[in-house]
Amino acid sequence: MSTRRYKRKIAINTQPQKDVAGDKYRRLLSILDIVFHFYFLFQLLRLWIAPDPFKAESLIASFTSFIVFEFLMLPYNLFVGVFGRAFGMVFSILFYGVMLVGILNSVEFFFLSFVYVLFILNRIIRIFMNTVKAERKIHLLYTSGIFFFLLFFLGIFSFLIPRFGLTEEFLNSIDYVADGTKPHYVVCLLLIYYLSAMVIDYKLKRKFKREQFVENG
């Protein structure tokens, strides 16, 4: 009888302990990620619907730079997968740090660029703290697919995208010089991409949390 109790006690003690502290940090980072997403969604919507004539040109240039950096951010999961979580994070911070400094030199609004840096750092740390390899791979696959789909689909059918406040008359009134990129295309692409990223993240978290619950149950 005592042997059974002893074995049962060993079985209970050897069960994997839940990383409570890690879960708290991951939950905090997830909340911050949602806050950052909503901040940029608000800025994009305001620029698209009711642009400020004194800030519109600089904001358009800033968001165009963000598209470039979002494209460069896509392989981050690959760095973590190839080099390992610890070394991959250090390598990625150095790599993206240089890229980010170069891109943000074109951003005139300090607060916007500062928030974007925090947004990117939060995303890097979140991916680093995500220990579920399958989730990281699926997230990379979905976000990459959506980004390239939006890039080409919206580029081809940009004439269907509503201009709202970014009309030709408004752009001419602020002496906006187009560099080949249409402002409403830039805003629409980032808006849909950020919304899609939030939905994907939410769906994957629920999926893997449910699977983990079933396995532990």
C-alpha positions as CSV (number, residue, x, y, z in Angstrom):
1,M,0.0,0.0,0.0
2,S,2.8,2.3,0.9
3,T,4.6,1.5,-2.3
4,R,1.5,2.5,-4.4
5,R,1.3,5.8,-2.6
6,Y,5.0,6.4,-3.1
7,K,4.7,5.7,-6.8
8,R,1.7,8.0,-7.1
9,K,3.6,10.8,-5.3
10,I,6.5,10.4,-7.7
11,A,4.2,10.5,-10.7
12,I,2.6,13.7,-9.5
13,N,5.9,15.4,-8.8
14,T,7.4,14.4,-12.1
15,Q,4.5,16.0,-14.1
16,P,5.7,19.0,-16.1
17,Q,5.2,22.2,-14.1
18,K,3.5,25.1,-15.7
19,D,5.6,28.1,-16.4
20,V,3.5,30.6,-14.5
21,A,6.0,33.5,-14.7
22,G,6.6,32.9,-18.5
23,D,2.8,32.8,-19.1
24,K,2.4,36.2,-17.3
25,Y,5.2,37.8,-19.5
26,R,3.7,36.3,-22.6
27,R,0.2,37.6,-21.7
28,L,1.7,41.1,-21.0
29,L,3.5,41.1,-24.4
30,S,0.3,39.9,-26.1
31,I,-1.6,42.8,-24.6
32,L,1.1,45.3,-25.6
33,D,1.0,43.9,-29.1
34,I,-2.7,44.5,-29.3
35,V,-2.3,48.1,-28.0
36,F,0.4,48.8,-30.6
37,H,-1.7,47.3,-33.4
38,F,-4.7,49.5,-32.5
39,Y,-2.5,52.6,-32.2
40,F,-1.2,52.1,-35.8
41,L,-4.7,51.1,-37.0
42,F,-6.0,54.4,-35.6
43,Q,-3.2,56.4,-37.3
44,L,-3.8,54.7,-40.6
45,L,-7.5,55.2,-40.5
46,R,-7.1,58.9,-39.5
47,L,-4.7,59.5,-42.4
48,W,-6.9,57.7,-44.8
49,I,-10.3,59.2,-43.8
50,A,-9.4,62.7,-42.4
51,P,-5.8,63.5,-43.3
52,D,-4.1,66.5,-41.7
53,P,-2.6,68.7,-44.6
54,F,0.4,69.6,-42.4
55,K,1.3,66.0,-41.5
56,A,-0.1,63.9,-44.4
57,E,3.0,63.9,-46.6
58,S,5.3,62.9,-43.8
59,L,2.9,60.2,-42.6
60,I,2.6,58.7,-46.0
61,A,6.4,58.6,-46.3
62,S,6.6,57.0,-42.8
63,F,4.1,54.3,-43.5
64,T,5.8,53.5,-46.9
65,S,9.0,52.9,-44.9
66,F,7.1,50.7,-42.5
67,I,6.0,48.5,-45.4
68,V,9.6,48.0,-46.3
69,F,10.5,47.0,-42.7
70,E,7.5,44.7,-42.4
71,F,8.8,42.9,-45.4
72,L,12.2,42.5,-43.8
73,M,10.6,41.3,-40.6
74,L,9.0,38.2,-42.2
75,P,12.2,36.0,-42.1
76,Y,12.6,36.6,-38.3
77,N,11.1,33.2,-37.4
78,L,13.6,31.6,-39.8
79,F,16.5,33.2,-37.9
80,V,15.1,31.8,-34.6
81,G,14.6,28.4,-36.2
82,V,18.1,28.2,-37.8
83,F,20.2,29.8,-35.2
84,G,18.2,28.8,-32.1
85,R,16.1,31.0,-29.9
86,A,18.9,32.7,-27.9
87,F,21.4,33.3,-30.7
88,G,18.7,33.9,-33.2
89,M,17.3,36.7,-31.1
90,V,20.7,38.4,-30.7
91,F,21.5,38.0,-34.4
92,S,18.1,39.4,-35.4
93,I,18.3,42.4,-33.0
94,L,21.6,43.3,-34.5
95,F,20.4,42.7,-38.1
96,Y,17.1,44.5,-37.7
97,G,18.6,47.2,-35.5
98,V,20.8,48.4,-38.4
99,M,17.9,48.2,-40.8
100,L,15.5,50.0,-38.5
101,V,17.9,52.9,-37.9
102,G,18.3,53.3,-41.6
103,I,14.6,53.2,-42.3
104,L,13.5,55.4,-39.4
105,N,15.9,58.2,-40.6
106,S,13.2,58.9,-43.1
107,V,10.5,59.2,-40.4
108,E,10.0,62.8,-39.3
109,F,7.7,62.1,-36.4
110,F,9.8,61.1,-33.4
111,F,6.9,59.7,-31.3
112,L,5.6,57.6,-34.3
113,S,9.1,56.2,-34.9
114,F,9.6,55.6,-31.2
115,V,6.3,53.6,-30.9
116,Y,7.2,51.6,-34.0
117,V,10.6,50.6,-32.5
118,L,8.8,49.4,-29.3
119,F,6.2,47.6,-31.5
120,I,9.0,45.8,-33.4
121,L,11.0,45.0,-30.2
122,N,7.8,43.6,-28.5
123,R,7.2,41.4,-31.6
124,I,10.7,40.1,-31.6
125,I,10.6,39.2,-27.9
126,R,7.1,37.6,-28.3
127,I,8.4,35.3,-31.0
128,F,11.5,34.5,-28.9
129,M,9.4,33.6,-25.9
130,N,7.1,31.4,-27.9
131,T,8.4,27.9,-27.3
132,V,5.9,26.2,-29.6
133,K,7.8,25.6,-32.9
134,A,4.7,24.5,-34.8
135,E,2.9,27.8,-33.9
136,R,5.9,29.9,-35.0
137,K,6.1,28.0,-38.3
138,I,2.3,28.4,-39.1
139,H,2.4,32.0,-38.0
140,L,5.3,32.7,-40.4
141,L,3.5,30.9,-43.2
142,Y,0.2,32.7,-42.8
143,T,1.6,36.2,-42.3
144,S,4.1,35.8,-45.2
145,G,1.3,34.5,-47.4
146,I,-1.1,37.4,-46.5
147,F,1.6,40.0,-46.9
148,F,2.6,38.9,-50.4
149,F,-1.0,38.4,-51.4
150,L,-1.9,41.9,-50.3
151,L,1.3,43.4,-51.9
152,F,0.4,42.0,-55.4
153,F,-3.4,41.9,-55.2
154,L,-3.8,45.4,-54.0
155,G,-1.1,46.6,-56.3
156,I,-2.9,45.1,-59.3
157,F,-6.4,46.3,-58.2
158,S,-5.3,49.6,-56.6
159,F,-7.9,51.4,-58.7
160,L,-10.6,49.7,-56.7
161,I,-9.3,51.0,-53.3
162,P,-11.3,54.0,-52.1
163,R,-9.3,57.1,-51.7
164,F,-11.5,58.7,-49.0
165,G,-9.5,61.8,-47.9
166,L,-6.4,61.0,-50.0
167,T,-7.9,62.4,-53.2
168,E,-5.9,63.8,-56.1
169,E,-7.1,67.3,-55.1
170,F,-5.9,66.9,-51.5
171,L,-2.5,65.5,-52.6
172,N,-2.1,68.4,-55.1
173,S,-3.0,70.9,-52.4
174,I,-0.1,69.7,-50.1
175,D,2.3,69.5,-53.1
176,Y,2.7,65.7,-52.6
177,V,5.2,64.3,-55.0
178,A,4.4,60.7,-55.8
179,D,7.4,58.3,-56.0
180,G,5.4,55.6,-57.8
181,T,3.6,54.4,-54.7
182,K,0.0,55.4,-54.2
183,P,-0.8,56.7,-50.7
184,H,-4.2,55.0,-50.4
185,Y,-2.5,51.7,-51.5
186,V,0.1,52.0,-48.7
187,V,-2.5,52.8,-46.1
188,C,-4.9,50.0,-47.2
189,L,-2.1,47.4,-47.3
190,L,-0.8,48.1,-43.8
191,L,-4.4,48.4,-42.4
192,I,-5.4,45.0,-43.7
193,Y,-2.1,43.4,-42.9
194,Y,-2.2,44.5,-39.2
195,L,-5.8,43.4,-38.9
196,S,-5.0,40.0,-40.4
197,A,-1.9,39.6,-38.1
198,M,-4.1,40.2,-35.1
199,V,-6.7,37.7,-36.2
200,I,-4.0,35.1,-37.1
201,D,-2.3,35.5,-33.7
202,Y,-5.7,35.2,-31.9
203,K,-6.7,32.1,-33.8
204,L,-3.4,30.3,-33.4
205,K,-3.2,31.1,-29.7
206,R,-6.7,29.5,-29.2
207,K,-5.9,26.5,-31.4
208,F,-2.6,25.6,-29.6
209,K,-4.0,26.4,-26.2
210,R,-7.0,24.1,-26.9
211,E,-4.6,21.3,-28.1
212,Q,-2.4,21.7,-25.0
213,F,-5.5,21.5,-22.8
214,V,-6.6,18.3,-24.5
215,E,-3.2,16.8,-24.1
216,N,-2.9,17.7,-20.5
217,G,-6.5,16.6,-19.8
